[in-house]
Amino acid sequence: MSEVSRVHLSCRNRDGMLTTGGERKRVSLAEALSTSASIYCWDNATRGLDASTALDYTRACRDMSDADGRINVMSLYQAGNGIYDLFDKVTVIADGLVLFYGPRTEARSYFESLGFEHMDGANTADYLTAVTSMTERRIRPGYEGKVPSTALELSAIYAQSAVCRSMNAELAAHLMNADDNTRSTEAALDRVRSAKRRGGASRSPTVTPFGAQIKAALIREYQQRWGSQL
């Protein structure tokens, strides 16, 4: 929570008003992080943020995962190695096909084994993205004409790989523990119920009453409009 509060406070000027679009983006992220959700899905959430803030935000998500077991699924553009190294697993998708899904620590070596070259000093995330592009990929010496050239070929190779078998086994093991999964879900629901404020709907996933949410949204909207006119 201290991380969220720090980001939130940095989003207002001395008059308490929101200023730039980037600062409003930080507020939106802080609001989402404060919802105590079990699963977060972020679509290019770091766009518009400077490199330092993007790293701080990703670290906050990592801390939530470590402390509370929350799941963060992210799609990011131009993620540096500092951000990339915070994740457990990585997925590479092209043309709607999964080219790789597995441990972050194995992604680079997997594609290198197929003949794609990782340049010294390059971001690993950029390297994985370049693999999907005919104009950006680099081929290791000796692999010319041997690497798969289409997303369909890469997907078929992955489906037969040891990494894919390991991920399928991990999923099967998780699904078999139905009782444990049910208990975890009930425990999460109990935490949400205990955090609800007076007047909050018992069946609602939010902890704040609907009227309070409307009030907060209206205050924020007026603050944004007033700040944009200054």
N, C-alpha and C positions, 0 to 999 in steps of 0.2 A: 504493500500500500504506500510506503514511503516513495517508491519509484513513481507510482502513478501520481501522487500528490506533487512531486517535484515537476513532472512534465506539465501537469495541469496549471500550476502557478506560473510557469514560464510563458503561458499563452495570453496573458493580459498585460496591458500597459499600466502606467501609474494611476490612471483613472478607472481601472477595472474593466476596460473595454477590449474586445477582441480586435486585433489589427489585421494582419495579413492572412491570405488564404492558408499559408503554411502553418500559422499559429492556430487557425481554426481546425486544421487537420489534426494537430496535436490534441486539442480538446476532444475531438470526436474519438480519437484513439483512447484517451484517458477514460471517457465515458464508457466505451465498450469494455475496457479492462476492469472497470469497477462493477460489472454486472454479476460477477461470481459464476459465470457459465462454466459448464463442464467441458464443452468443446467450442473452440473459436475457429472460424474459417475467415482468413484474411486474404483479400484480393488486392495485391499490389499496395499494401498499406503504407509502405515507406515512400511512395511517390510524393514529391514535394517537400520531403524532409532533408535536412543536411545530413552528411555521413555520420556525424557524431550522434545526432538525435535518433537516426535510424538504428544505430547500434544499441543505444540505450533502450529504445523501445523493444527491440528483439531480446535483449537481455532480461527485460521485465517479463516478457512472455516465457522465457526459459526458466526464470525463477519461479513463476507460477506453476509450471509443469513439475519442477523438482519439489516444491513445497506442498502443493495440493493435488498433484496428479492430473492437472488439467491438460487437455490436448489442444495444441495449436497447429493448424494446417494453414500454410502460407504459400502464396505465389508472389515472388518478388522479382523485380528487375534490377540488374546490376548489383547483386549482393556481393559485397567484398568477402574475403576469407574470414574476417572477424565475425561476420554475421553467419556465413555458411557453416562455420565450425560449431555453432550453437545448436544445430539440429541433430536429431537422432537418425532420421531417415530422409531420403530424397527420392523424388519421382521425376523422371524425364519423359515428357509426352510430346509427340509430333503427329500431326494429321489424325488426331483422335486416338492414337495407339500408344500404349505404354512401352517405352523402350527400356526402362529400368525402374524398378522400385525395390529399394533395399537400404541397408545401412549406409549412412553418409560416408563412413570410412572406406567403403568398398567401391563406391561409384567411380572414382577416378581410375583405379586399377582395373576395373571391369572393362571400361572403354579403351584403356591403353592395351589391354590384352587383345582387343579386336583390331588394333592397328591405328588408333587415333592418338596423335601426339599432343601432349600437354607441354606448352612452352614454359620455360623457366620464368618465374615471377608472375605468371598469369593467374587470374582468379579461377578457382575450380568451378564455381557456378557458371562463369562465362565459358569455360571449356566445355562443360556439359551441354550448354545451349548451342555452342558452335558445332557440336557433333551432329545436330539435326539440320544444319545448313550446308549445302554443297559448296557455297562460296566462302564459308568461314572455317570449315574444318581443315585440320592439318593432318597429313598422313605420315606415319612413322616410316623411316627408311626401311626398305625391304618389304613393305606391305602395299606397295603401289599395285592397284588393280585387284587387290584381295579383300579390301574392306567392304562391308555391305553399303550399298548406295541409296537405299530407300528406307522409309520408316517401316514399311511392311517387312522388309528383310531383317531390320534390327529388332522389331517386335517378335518375329519368329525365333530369332536366336535367343532372345531373352527368355521366351517361354520354355526353352529347353535347358536353361542355365541352372547351375547349382544355387544361385541367388534366388531365383524364382521358386525353386522347390523349397528352399528354406523359408521364404515368406509365406508360401501356402501352408507349410507345416505349422508356422507360428499362428496363422489365422485359425487353422483347424483346432489347435490346442486351446486357443482363446474361446472359441465357440463351444467347445466341449464343457467348459467350466460355467455352465448356465447358472448354477446356484450362486457361485461367487459373483458373477456379473449382476444377478438380481440383488444380492445384498449390497453391492457397491452402489447400485442405482438408488436403492432405498435410503442408504446413508447420505447420498448427495441430496435427495429430496428432503430429508430431515434437516439438513443444514440450511437449506433454503427456507423451509417453514419456520425454523427457529429465528431466522434473521428478518422475517417479515415485520413490517411496521403495522401498528394498529390501523385497521381499515383496509388492509390489503386483502385481495381476493384469495381464498384458500387454494383455488385451482390454477391461479396465475403463476407463471414461472418467475415473475418479478417480485422483488421484496418491497417495493414502494407502491402505495396506493395509486390508482389511476389518476385521481384528482391532483395529487402531488406531482405526478409526472407531467400533466398538462401545465400546471403552474410553472414548473421548472423550464419546460420547453418554451413557454411564452416569454419568460424572463430572458432566456438565452436569445430568442429571436429579436427582442427589442434591443438587447445589448449589441447584437451583431449589426442591426440596422443603424443604431445610434453611432457605433464605432466607425462604420463605413462612411458616415457623413462628416466625420471630423477631419 
